[in-house]
């Protein structure tokens, strides 16, 4: 998969191979980046489902700009959280 940015709108689901990602519940709150820096801004609930992994059937995370996760070989990097969508980069070898 190319490193193109993906925009997922509120209450919509993006599907790629066996991975499904949805976003909802946008709000302003405090969060901490991986480097320990505290920020205040828009966050969203991101639901991730990976069909081949029962532990990820309905996993949910609070995401924010700079959030990163590795899910079964997929790398998710949240680039932006806006009032009604999340822009992310999804990479997979």
Buried (B, 14 or more C-beta within 10 A) or exposed (E): EEEEEBBBBBEEEBEEEEBBBBBBEBEEEEBEEEEEEEEEEBBBBBBBBBEEBEEBEEBEBEBBBBBEBEBBEBBBBBBBBBEEBBBBBBBBE
